[in-house]
Amino acid sequence: MSPRAAYSRLQIALHWLIAILIVATWLTHENMGRALKTRIETGASGFEGNTPHVWLGITVFVLVLIRIVVRRVQGAPDPLPGATPLMERAALWGHRLLYLLMVLTPALGAVAWNAPSRTVGEIHETVGGALMLVALAHALVAIWHQYVKKDGSLTRITRPQG
């Protein structure tokens, strides 16, 4: 794989689409505890009364898996110019944590919804909150890099290479 300064068009599209869908999924989670409780009490199949949260979560899960495959095939840009070894490790582990949470959150939601399990639902909610915090931190660090360090961090995920 040759060195790259930016992500591909497909990687950029997946990044922003997944980010928007994660926010939409989080915004639609409010009544899921009640929906899961009703599902457990009535023995409903889970297809009736599905909320947008469920379908958005499934979509996020599928797109994240696609994104992981695309990243494995296409790679990622080289570290930012002037990045210290500590910054490079922080970026690597920050991205790994973000990907883990992006897979784990909808997977736990699917288990909670299809098992159905209140306990797993509560774990899903906690992990989802962690995903939102890590995603917010990710965004703030990217903004800091772009506008304080002026190293072009956001340019790599807004303007495709080639």
C-alpha positions as CSV (number, residue, x, y, z in Angstrom):
1,M,0.0,0.0,0.0
2,S,1.4,3.4,-1.0
3,P,1.6,6.3,1.5
4,R,-1.6,8.5,1.4
5,A,-2.4,12.0,2.6
6,A,-6.1,11.5,2.8
7,Y,-8.9,8.9,2.9
8,S,-10.7,7.7,-0.2
9,R,-14.1,8.9,-1.3
10,L,-15.7,5.7,-0.1
11,Q,-14.0,6.0,3.3
12,I,-15.1,9.6,3.7
13,A,-18.7,8.8,2.7
14,L,-18.9,5.9,5.1
15,H,-17.3,8.0,7.9
16,W,-19.8,10.9,7.6
17,L,-22.8,8.6,6.9
18,I,-22.1,6.5,10.0
19,A,-21.5,9.6,12.1
20,I,-24.9,11.0,11.1
21,L,-26.6,7.6,11.7
22,I,-25.0,7.2,15.1
23,V,-26.3,10.6,16.2
24,A,-29.8,9.7,14.8
25,T,-29.7,6.4,16.5
26,W,-28.8,8.1,19.8
27,L,-31.6,10.7,19.4
28,T,-34.2,7.9,18.9
29,H,-33.3,5.8,21.9
30,E,-35.6,7.5,24.4
31,N,-38.5,5.0,24.5
32,M,-36.5,1.8,23.9
33,G,-36.5,0.7,27.5
34,R,-40.3,0.9,27.5
35,A,-40.5,-0.9,24.1
36,L,-38.2,-3.7,25.3
37,K,-40.2,-4.1,28.5
38,T,-43.4,-4.4,26.4
39,R,-41.7,-6.9,24.2
40,I,-40.7,-9.0,27.1
41,E,-44.1,-8.8,28.8
42,T,-46.1,-9.6,25.7
43,G,-43.8,-12.1,24.0
44,A,-44.0,-10.1,20.8
45,S,-41.9,-11.2,17.9
46,G,-40.0,-7.9,17.7
47,F,-41.1,-7.0,14.2
48,E,-44.2,-5.3,15.2
49,G,-43.7,-1.9,16.8
50,N,-40.0,-1.7,15.9
51,T,-38.8,1.8,16.4
52,P,-36.5,3.7,14.1
53,H,-33.8,3.2,16.7
54,V,-33.7,-0.6,15.9
55,W,-33.5,-0.1,12.2
56,L,-30.9,2.7,12.5
57,G,-28.8,0.5,14.8
58,I,-28.9,-2.4,12.3
59,T,-27.9,0.0,9.5
60,V,-25.0,1.4,11.6
61,F,-23.8,-2.1,12.4
62,V,-23.8,-3.2,8.7
63,L,-22.1,0.0,7.5
64,V,-19.4,-0.2,10.3
65,L,-18.6,-3.8,9.2
66,I,-18.3,-2.5,5.6
67,R,-16.1,0.3,6.8
68,I,-13.8,-2.1,8.6
69,V,-13.3,-4.2,5.4
70,V,-12.7,-1.0,3.3
71,R,-10.2,0.2,5.8
72,R,-8.4,-3.1,5.8
73,V,-8.3,-3.1,2.0
74,Q,-7.6,0.6,1.4
75,G,-5.6,1.4,4.5
76,A,-5.5,4.8,6.2
77,P,-3.4,7.9,5.7
78,D,0.0,8.2,7.2
79,P,0.3,9.9,10.6
80,L,-0.1,13.6,10.6
81,P,3.0,15.6,9.9
82,G,4.8,16.5,13.2
83,A,3.0,13.8,15.2
84,T,4.9,12.5,18.2
85,P,5.1,8.8,18.9
86,L,2.7,9.4,21.8
87,M,0.2,11.2,19.5
88,E,0.4,8.4,17.0
89,R,-0.3,5.8,19.7
90,A,-3.2,7.9,21.1
91,A,-4.7,8.1,17.6
92,L,-4.3,4.4,17.0
93,W,-5.9,3.3,20.3
94,G,-8.5,6.0,20.1
95,H,-9.6,4.8,16.6
96,R,-9.5,1.2,17.9
97,L,-11.7,2.1,20.8
98,L,-14.1,3.9,18.5
99,Y,-14.4,1.0,16.1
100,L,-14.9,-1.4,19.1
101,L,-17.7,0.7,20.5
102,M,-19.3,1.1,17.0
103,V,-19.5,-2.7,16.6
104,L,-20.3,-3.5,20.2
105,T,-23.1,-1.0,20.7
106,P,-25.4,-2.2,17.9
107,A,-24.4,-5.9,18.6
108,L,-25.5,-5.5,22.2
109,G,-28.7,-3.7,21.1
110,A,-29.5,-6.6,18.8
111,V,-29.0,-9.2,21.5
112,A,-31.1,-7.1,24.0
113,W,-33.9,-6.7,21.4
114,N,-33.9,-10.3,20.1
115,A,-33.1,-12.2,23.3
116,P,-35.0,-10.1,24.8
117,S,-33.0,-9.1,27.9
118,R,-33.3,-6.0,30.1
119,T,-29.8,-6.6,31.5
120,V,-28.2,-6.6,28.1
121,G,-30.3,-3.6,27.2
122,E,-28.9,-1.7,30.2
123,I,-25.3,-2.7,29.1
124,H,-26.2,-1.6,25.5
125,E,-27.3,1.8,26.9
126,T,-24.1,2.2,28.9
127,V,-21.9,1.2,26.0
128,G,-23.9,3.5,23.7
129,G,-23.2,6.4,26.1
130,A,-19.5,5.5,26.0
131,L,-19.6,5.5,22.2
132,M,-21.1,9.0,22.2
133,L,-18.5,10.3,24.6
134,V,-15.6,8.8,22.7
135,A,-17.1,10.1,19.4
136,L,-17.4,13.6,20.9
137,A,-13.8,13.4,22.1
138,H,-12.7,12.2,18.6
139,A,-14.5,15.2,17.0
140,L,-13.0,17.7,19.5
141,V,-9.5,16.3,19.0
142,A,-9.9,16.5,15.2
143,I,-11.2,20.1,15.5
144,W,-8.2,21.0,17.8
145,H,-5.8,19.5,15.3
146,Q,-7.4,21.4,12.4
147,Y,-7.8,24.8,13.9
148,V,-5.2,25.0,16.7
149,K,-2.3,22.8,15.4
150,K,-3.3,23.7,11.8
151,D,-2.1,20.3,10.6
152,G,-4.9,19.5,8.1
153,S,-6.5,16.7,10.2
154,L,-10.1,17.4,9.1
155,T,-9.0,17.9,5.5
156,R,-8.0,14.3,5.3
157,I,-11.6,13.2,6.1
158,T,-13.4,15.9,4.0
159,R,-11.3,15.9,0.8
160,P,-10.5,12.6,-0.8
161,Q,-7.1,11.7,-2.2
162,G,-6.9,11.7,-5.9
